[in-house]
């Protein structure tokens, strides 16, 4: 059984009430990442990205999760997609941070 937390339990309850809440989905992804539940985290990041097109930092943290799971190529692809999304929605700060991470990932 994978580790859980009180925060994860609360976030899942919030998600049950609002299944397409991008902020809750992002929070769930962050908590799963912290707990080492990388597959769950990636799934929640994907749902957060779908629910909120302006959720550019979900790409950044999804890439961190993928890198931690040893999936560098997937992390790089996620960063490229995130950079494109950030530019499309005009989030220059996120685009710059994502680009810097992509350069670092090399």
Order of alpha helices (4+ residues) and beta strands (2+ residues): alpha-alpha-alpha-alpha-alpha-alpha
